[in-house]
Amino acid sequence: MLTPCCPAADNAQVLPQLDPQQVLKLKQLTVMTLAETAKVLPYDLLMQQLDISNVRELEDLLINDCMYSGIVRGKLDQRRRCFEVQFAAGRDLRPGQLDNMISTLANWLGSSDNLLLTIQEKIKWADSMSEQDRRHKKEVEDKAEDMRKSIKAEMEMRGQQDVVYSEAGALGALVMDYEEDRSRPKRRR
């Protein structure tokens, strides 16, 4: 069998006999090829392609000769009788795959550029909101300072007898105004 990696399988009688290491290498290459094309590999397909007759032998090959050597990574699902591929080592590109690879990388690059622009816009928005908050806080502090000066001047003028608002009460009202302004939801773009 081993058809994905060995197109000359039909000529098996003409070709020399393979030693066990060569057979193992062909099986590993077959698993890699299948794993790069599908994320779920049914046991029946694997057993047919790898010329393996029982599930135990297939699982041993997948675990010991493929996963431990880093060719593939995944999970064996015995109940569903399949191998769920999480990672497959790359192989050389076959004819016709280069255009697909270029297209995939171009799409990834476009998505990355769009994501970068979105992140930069969010940073600009956050900076402007921070600057707006800083200016508002400065305005409130300036108003509070003006109010303190005004109250102090009025107290000095009247001799502290006719002052209706205490300095603490007036400042408390300013702080409450500032807090109310901060708690209002900001308009988003």
Secondary structure, 3 states (H helix, E strand, C coil): CCCCCCHHHHHCCCCCCCCHHHHHHHHHHHHHHHHHHCCEEEHHHHHHHHCCCCHHHHHHHHHHHHHCCCCEEEEEECCCCEEEEEEECCCCCCCCHHHHHHHHHHHHHHHHHHHHHHHHHHHHHHHHHHHHHHHHHHHHHHHHHHHHHHHHHHHHHHCCCCCCCCHHHHHHHHHHHHHHHHHCCCCCC
